[in-house]
Amino acid sequence: MAKFAERLIILCDHAMGVQARLYSLVDYKRPALFAKDSEVERFARLFLKKFPEFNASLDGDNLVLKKYFHIGFAADTPNGLVVPVIRDADKKGIMQIAVETGELAKKARDGKLGPAEMQGGCFSISSLGGIGGTHFTPIINAPEVAILGVSKSAMKPVWDGKQFVPQLTLPLSLSYDHRVIDGASAARFNAYLGAVLADFRRVIL
C-alpha cells in the first residue's frame, strides 16, 4: 500500500467545543453537542459525498465506491486497537450513535466484539485527544482508503498581523492510499475540512 499523510492545524475561531463535537462521534463518554439529528447526516454527507473517493474501498484491484456511510472508530482495548463500525451513521441521530458507540466500545474492551461488527466500514476516525500529543499517523483500516486522526486541541499563540493572540487549535492527520487518492485531492479534503471545522456554523447552514 502506498500510504501518504496530510497534516493540518485548524484555528477554531467559532468552533467552541469543536473537538467535543468530533468526539461525540467516537467517544460515548463525552457530551453529544449536536443540536439536531440531521447534523450527523450532514457531517457524513458533507465530506464523504463531496469527496466520494474517500468513501471507497479496494477489492483486489477493483475500486468500490460506496453509497452508504458506515463510520469506524478506533477503540483502545487491553489487547490493542480495534475498529468497531457504526452502520448507516447518516441515518441515525447523535444519541443513537452515542449509545451504539458506547455499547461497541464496551464489547471491544471486554473482548466480545464479533467479526461482523468490525467489517464493512467506509471511513474511520482515530482520536488521541484523551491522551495528548500533536500529530500522529493513523494506520488505514484496509480495505478502506483513508482515515482521519484527531489530536488534542490546545491554546497557542497565533500572529494576527499585529500581535500574538491566544487561539484554540486542533491538529488533524489524514492518512490516505495513494493508489486511490492523490495528493491534490487529499489537500482539498483537508482544506475543506479545516474551513468547515474552523467555523462549525457551516455544517448547519
Number of C-alpha atoms within 10 A of each C-alpha: 10 8 14 16 20 16 18 17 17 22 21 23 14 13 18 13 14 21 20 19 19 19 23 21 24 25 23 19 12 14 13 18 16 18 10 11 15 15 18 22 18 16 17 21 18 16 17 21 17 13 16 13 20 25 27 24 24 16 11 7 7 8 15 14 14 17 12 19 23 20 23 29 26 22 21 15 15 9 10 10 14 18 23 26 24 27 20 15 22 22 16 16 16 23 17 13 24 23 14 16 24 16 13 24 25 15 16 24 17 12 12 11 18 12 8 9 17 17 18 18 27 28 26 26 23 26 25 16 18 11 8 12 14 16 19 19 17 22 17 21 20 17 19 22 26 30 26 24 22 24 24 18 24 14 13 13 12 14 11 10 7 6 9 11 13 13 17 21 24 24 22 24 23 26 21 26 24 16 13 16 17 13 14 9 14 24 16 12 19 22 14 15 16 20 15 19 23 22 17 19 11 10 13 13 7
